[in-house]
Amino acid sequence: MVGKNGRIYAATGDGPFDPPTGEYSNTILAASLGDLKLCDYYTPTNWRDILRYDWDLGCTSPVWFAHQNYHLLSAGGKEGVVYLMDADSLGDKDHQTPLYITPRLANDENTFEGKGVWGGLSAWRDLQDQTWVYVPILGPVSKRAPKFPKTNGPNPHGSIMAFKVALDGASKKPILEPAWISGELNVPEPVVIANGIVWALSNGEDVRQTKEGGIISYQNLTLLTVEQRKDNPNRAVLYALDAQSGKVLYQSDSVMDTWAHFGGLALANGRVYVADHNSQIYCFGLKGK
């Protein structure tokens, strides 16, 4: 992610964390765009737990956006929380103090597969100058999640969570305020927003990596074979959601033949493009008169 402040941002995965020797696992990094020199970083205080349970931040891409006088960055990870950072000072002076951390949104099971925040976050500013952040969630909503004013049905396998960027009443610093949760999206991809519509892909993939499931510290987990992962009857489904309420405006139902694997969406010239696991390309657009 490239910010308008001349910095490029990335999230790293599991590994050693030792800044004096240049090792920054499970960290949000900022580098100068011209020469890629490290200029800032944020590491969660519970990075040891993130490493232990394989909740790495590298499974998501951060999103940069502006709100009032702030340059902001937001990111998440398999643990199921979302971080809101000052993009010009990611973790403050100690590199471990963001502006805001959400409560646990998903992954009460503490697993490393198929739960939590995956893919990438998205941001949008509406005509009233309200900034929104959209988060793809795998698995059911956490029992510790905050209350959302608007829900759109059950979502046991995944959802899109929408937040408004607001200012905390006491500190006057930016926070993420829950707005709505979508209905069921089975493994949602990062969303694309255009003209007040959130385009979301439920990719239908079997995201299990092991037969037993569980946390990474369990021993003797059996990895699924390629054949087992391919034996999946689900289909990818494209949804158009109202960006301010999450209401379903359109869904593709059985149009696509099979599931998709972390392919995402492309939007151009009034068309939405999706590729499935069989390498078929689907193009969606408005009907002609």
C-alpha positions as a Python dict, from the first residue, in 0.01 Angstrom:
ca = {
    (1, 'M'): (0, 0, 0),
    (2, 'V'): (137, 341, -102),
    (3, 'G'): (29, 647, 96),
    (4, 'K'): (8, 1005, -24),
    (5, 'N'): (274, 1089, 235),
    (6, 'G'): (547, 929, 23),
    (7, 'R'): (564, 605, 220),
    (8, 'I'): (496, 244, 125),
    (9, 'Y'): (339, 13, 384),
    (10, 'A'): (341, -365, 428),
    (11, 'A'): (259, -629, 689),
    (12, 'T'): (504, -908, 771),
    (13, 'G'): (442, -1269, 873),
    (14, 'D'): (582, -1503, 1136),
    (15, 'G'): (950, -1513, 1229),
    (16, 'P'): (1204, -1354, 1462),
    (17, 'F'): (1143, -1009, 1606),
    (18, 'D'): (1464, -823, 1692),
    (19, 'P'): (1475, -463, 1562),
    (20, 'P'): (1847, -405, 1643),
    (21, 'T'): (1936, -685, 1400),
    (22, 'G'): (1676, -581, 1142),
    (23, 'E'): (1423, -857, 1210),
    (24, 'Y'): (1062, -735, 1212),
    (25, 'S'): (818, -1026, 1206),
    (26, 'N'): (446, -967, 1269),
    (27, 'T'): (493, -597, 1215),
    (28, 'I'): (347, -316, 1006),
    (29, 'L'): (639, -153, 823),
    (30, 'A'): (670, 189, 659),
    (31, 'A'): (947, 255, 407),
    (32, 'S'): (1033, 561, 202),
    (33, 'L'): (898, 527, -150),
    (34, 'G'): (1214, 643, -325),
    (35, 'D'): (1473, 410, -173),
    (36, 'L'): (1266, 166, 40),
    (37, 'K'): (1455, 257, 357),
    (38, 'L'): (1273, 166, 678),
    (39, 'C'): (1135, 481, 839),
    (40, 'D'): (877, 352, 1089),
    (41, 'Y'): (708, 39, 1224),
    (42, 'Y'): (435, -86, 1457),
    (43, 'T'): (450, -420, 1640),
    (44, 'P'): (162, -538, 1864),
    (45, 'T'): (255, -587, 2228),
    (46, 'N'): (133, -949, 2210),
    (47, 'W'): (364, -1038, 1919),
    (48, 'R'): (484, -1348, 2106),
    (49, 'D'): (128, -1487, 2112),
    (50, 'I'): (82, -1393, 1747),
    (51, 'L'): (395, -1594, 1663),
    (52, 'R'): (302, -1886, 1888),
    (53, 'Y'): (-46, -1930, 1740),
    (54, 'D'): (47, -1840, 1380),
    (55, 'W'): (-182, -1535, 1376),
    (56, 'D'): (58, -1348, 1151),
    (57, 'L'): (-28, -1000, 1025),
    (58, 'G'): (108, -1088, 681),
    (59, 'C'): (-221, -1255, 583),
    (60, 'T'): (-367, -906, 523),
    (61, 'S'): (-271, -592, 337),
    (62, 'P'): (-301, -258, 520),
    (63, 'V'): (-509, 28, 379),
    (64, 'W'): (-403, 396, 384),
    (65, 'F'): (-660, 676, 395),
    (66, 'A'): (-704, 1033, 513),
    (67, 'H'): (-960, 1150, 768),
    (68, 'Q'): (-985, 1516, 863),
    (69, 'N'): (-628, 1617, 960),
    (70, 'Y'): (-503, 1261, 997),
    (71, 'H'): (-320, 1026, 763),
    (72, 'L'): (-437, 682, 879),
    (73, 'L'): (-347, 318, 824),
    (74, 'S'): (-555, 16, 920),
    (75, 'A'): (-461, -353, 920),
    (76, 'G'): (-561, -682, 1080),
    (77, 'G'): (-461, -1046, 1112),
    (78, 'K'): (-572, -1399, 1195),
    (79, 'E'): (-611, -1313, 1563),
    (80, 'G'): (-927, -1130, 1460),
    (81, 'V'): (-852, -774, 1568),
    (82, 'V'): (-806, -459, 1358),
    (83, 'Y'): (-547, -190, 1426),
    (84, 'L'): (-590, 180, 1346),
    (85, 'M'): (-261, 370, 1322),
    (86, 'D'): (-136, 719, 1252),
    (87, 'A'): (30, 661, 915),
    (88, 'D'): (292, 925, 999),
    (89, 'S'): (376, 765, 1336),
    (90, 'L'): (259, 405, 1326),
    (91, 'G'): (318, 296, 1685),
    (92, 'D'): (408, 627, 1848),
    (93, 'K'): (747, 662, 2019),
    (94, 'D'): (767, 304, 2148),
    (95, 'H'): (645, 155, 1815),
    (96, 'Q'): (378, -40, 2007),
    (97, 'T'): (104, 218, 2067),
    (98, 'P'): (-148, 253, 1781),
    (99, 'L'): (-437, 496, 1785),
    (100, 'Y'): (-695, 222, 1840),
    (101, 'I'): (-737, -156, 1853),
    (102, 'T'): (-1079, -317, 1810),
    (103, 'P'): (-1205, -587, 2044),
    (104, 'R'): (-1178, -941, 1908),
    (105, 'L'): (-1397, -955, 1597),
    (106, 'A'): (-1354, -1324, 1508),
    (107, 'N'): (-1152, -1639, 1582),
    (108, 'D'): (-1265, -1724, 1935),
    (109, 'E'): (-1118, -2068, 1857),
    (110, 'N'): (-765, -1920, 1842),
    (111, 'T'): (-699, -2124, 1529),
    (112, 'F'): (-450, -2045, 1253),
    (113, 'E'): (-675, -2154, 965),
    (114, 'G'): (-1000, -2024, 825),
    (115, 'K'): (-1078, -1769, 1096),
    (116, 'G'): (-1002, -1403, 1164),
    (117, 'V'): (-918, -1116, 928),
    (118, 'W'): (-776, -1226, 591),
    (119, 'G'): (-706, -1060, 257),
    (120, 'G'): (-705, -685, 287),
    (121, 'L'): (-899, -394, 430),
    (122, 'S'): (-1070, -130, 213),
    (123, 'A'): (-1165, 233, 276),
    (124, 'W'): (-1419, 472, 121),
    (125, 'R'): (-1536, 828, 181),
    (126, 'D'): (-1903, 905, 115),
    (127, 'L'): (-2062, 1228, -8),
    (128, 'Q'): (-2111, 1345, 350),
    (129, 'D'): (-1732, 1322, 402),
    (130, 'Q'): (-1770, 1020, 631),
    (131, 'T'): (-1481, 773, 609),
    (132, 'W'): (-1564, 401, 613),
    (133, 'V'): (-1342, 94, 663),
    (134, 'Y'): (-1449, -252, 542),
    (135, 'V'): (-1304, -570, 691),
    (136, 'P'): (-1335, -925, 544),
    (137, 'I'): (-1399, -1173, 826),
    (138, 'L'): (-1355, -1550, 803),
    (139, 'G'): (-1564, -1761, 1036),
    (140, 'P'): (-1834, -1658, 1284),
    (141, 'V'): (-1840, -1329, 1470),
    (142, 'S'): (-1659, -1335, 1805),
    (143, 'K'): (-1859, -1332, 2126),
    (144, 'R'): (-1633, -1043, 2227),
    (145, 'A'): (-1713, -834, 1919),
    (146, 'P'): (-1872, -492, 1972),
    (147, 'K'): (-2242, -444, 1901),
    (148, 'F'): (-2316, -339, 1543),
    (149, 'P'): (-2622, -115, 1489),
    (150, 'K'): (-2714, -297, 1169),
    (151, 'T'): (-2693, -670, 1096),
    (152, 'N'): (-2801, -840, 776),
    (153, 'G'): (-2864, -1200, 872),
    (154, 'P'): (-2668, -1500, 1002),
    (155, 'N'): (-2305, -1534, 893),
    (156, 'P'): (-2150, -1855, 1034),
    (157, 'H'): (-1878, -1885, 767),
    (158, 'G'): (-1781, -1523, 714),
    (159, 'S'): (-1892, -1166, 663),
    (160, 'I'): (-1795, -811, 581),
    (161, 'M'): (-1778, -575, 879),
    (162, 'A'): (-1814, -203, 817),
    (163, 'F'): (-1681, 66, 1050),
    (164, 'K'): (-1709, 443, 1050),
    (165, 'V'): (-1399, 643, 1138),
    (166, 'A'): (-1492, 867, 1431),
    (167, 'L'): (-1315, 1070, 1699),
    (168, 'D'): (-1301, 942, 2055),
    (169, 'G'): (-1495, 1169, 2289),
    (170, 'A'): (-1217, 1187, 2547),
    (171, 'S'): (-890, 1171, 2351),
    (172, 'K'): (-1027, 1325, 2027),
    (173, 'K'): (-819, 1067, 1840),
    (174, 'P'): (-959, 853, 1556),
    (175, 'I'): (-1130, 525, 1640),
    (176, 'L'): (-1330, 265, 1445),
    (177, 'E'): (-1702, 280, 1522),
    (178, 'P'): (-1909, -33, 1431),
    (179, 'A'): (-2169, 38, 1160),
    (180, 'W'): (-2295, -286, 1002),
    (181, 'I'): (-2225, -654, 938),
    (182, 'S'): (-2322, -835, 619),
    (183, 'G'): (-2505, -1163, 599),
    (184, 'E'): (-2333, -1490, 509),
    (185, 'L'): (-2026, -1468, 286),
    (186, 'N'): (-1836, -1796, 272),
    (187, 'V'): (-1472, -1681, 275),
    (188, 'P'): (-1507, -1317, 164),
    (189, 'E'): (-1242, -1150, -50),
    (190, 'P'): (-1135, -786, 4),
    (191, 'V'): (-1414, -560, -120),
    (192, 'V'): (-1414, -297, -393),
    (193, 'I'): (-1628, 16, -348),
    (194, 'A'): (-1774, 227, -629),
    (195, 'N'): (-2066, 471, -641),
    (196, 'G'): (-2188, 378, -294),
    (197, 'I'): (-2184, 5, -367),
    (198, 'V'): (-1963, -250, -194),
    (199, 'W'): (-1875, -533, -431),
    (200, 'A'): (-1795, -845, -229),
    (201, 'L'): (-1698, -1194, -342),
    (202, 'S'): (-1788, -1499, -136),
    (203, 'N'): (-1522, -1727, -285),
    (204, 'G'): (-1652, -2056, -138),
    (205, 'E'): (-1307, -2207, -91),
    (206, 'D'): (-1235, -2479, 164),
    (207, 'V'): (-973, -2287, 362),
    (208, 'R'): (-890, -2567, 604),
    (209, 'Q'): (-525, -2662, 599),
    (210, 'T'): (-551, -2962, 829),
    (211, 'K'): (-794, -3248, 876),
    (212, 'E'): (-833, -3190, 1249),
    (213, 'G'): (-826, -2810, 1265),
    (214, 'G'): (-717, -2646, 1588),
    (215, 'I'): (-437, -2423, 1708),
    (216, 'I'): (-85, -2435, 1571),
    (217, 'S'): (61, -2568, 1898),
    (218, 'Y'): (-134, -2893, 1858),
    (219, 'Q'): (98, -3173, 1754),
    (220, 'N'): (69, -3419, 1463),
    (221, 'L'): (-188, -3226, 1259),
    (222, 'T'): (-268, -3393, 927),
    (223, 'L'): (-238, -3163, 626),
    (224, 'L'): (-516, -3188, 369),
    (225, 'T'): (-409, -3317, 29),
    (226, 'V'): (-456, -3118, -292),
    (227, 'E'): (-729, -3363, -394),
    (228, 'Q'): (-915, -3313, -67),
    (229, 'R'): (-900, -2936, -102),
    (230, 'K'): (-1021, -2952, -463),
    (231, 'D'): (-1315, -3176, -371),
    (232, 'N'): (-1534, -2879, -287),
    (233, 'P'): (-1891, -2837, -419),
    (234, 'N'): (-1917, -2468, -326),
    (235, 'R'): (-1953, -2189, -581),
    (236, 'A'): (-1819, -1837, -569),
    (237, 'V'): (-2096, -1577, -539),
    (238, 'L'): (-2068, -1206, -619),
    (239, 'Y'): (-2264, -961, -402),
    (240, 'A'): (-2346, -594, -440),
    (241, 'L'): (-2410, -435, -99),
    (242, 'D'): (-2527, -89, -2),
    (243, 'A'): (-2209, 73, 130),
    (244, 'Q'): (-2387, 243, 421),
    (245, 'S'): (-2614, -39, 539),
    (246, 'G'): (-2487, -369, 399),
    (247, 'K'): (-2825, -442, 237),
    (248, 'V'): (-2796, -690, -52),
    (249, 'L'): (-2868, -520, -384),
    (250, 'Y'): (-2759, -809, -607),
    (251, 'Q'): (-2617, -1160, -581),
    (252, 'S'): (-2499, -1385, -862),
    (253, 'D'): (-2637, -1710, -710),
    (254, 'S'): (-2526, -2006, -928),
    (255, 'V'): (-2379, -1807, -1220),
    (256, 'M'): (-2022, -1916, -1144),
    (257, 'D'): (-1939, -2284, -1187),
    (258, 'T'): (-1701, -2333, -897),
    (259, 'W'): (-1514, -2169, -611),
    (260, 'A'): (-1231, -1916, -631),
    (261, 'H'): (-893, -1899, -461),
    (262, 'F'): (-785, -1558, -325),
    (263, 'G'): (-832, -1398, -666),
    (264, 'G'): (-1013, -1085, -558),
    (265, 'L'): (-1215, -850, -776),
    (266, 'A'): (-1132, -606, -1053),
    (267, 'L'): (-1359, -314, -1142),
    (268, 'A'): (-1324, -98, -1453),
    (269, 'N'): (-1552, 95, -1691),
    (270, 'G'): (-1869, -12, -1513),
    (271, 'R'): (-1780, -381, -1512),
    (272, 'V'): (-1679, -621, -1233),
    (273, 'Y'): (-1442, -907, -1319),
    (274, 'V'): (-1399, -1234, -1126),
    (275, 'A'): (-1189, -1545, -1194),
    (276, 'D'): (-1280, -1887, -1052),
    (277, 'H'): (-1060, -2187, -968),
    (278, 'N'): (-1104, -2327, -1319),
    (279, 'S'): (-952, -2006, -1463),
    (280, 'Q'): (-1281, -1891, -1611),
    (281, 'I'): (-1327, -1513, -1619),
    (282, 'Y'): (-1671, -1372, -1541),
    (283, 'C'): (-1774, -1017, -1629),
    (284, 'F'): (-2070, -853, -1455),
    (285, 'G'): (-2236, -530, -1566),
    (286, 'L'): (-2567, -345, -1579),
    (287, 'K'): (-2833, -475, -1814),
    (288, 'G'): (-2895, -273, -2128),
    (289, 'K'): (-3232, -112, -2189),
}
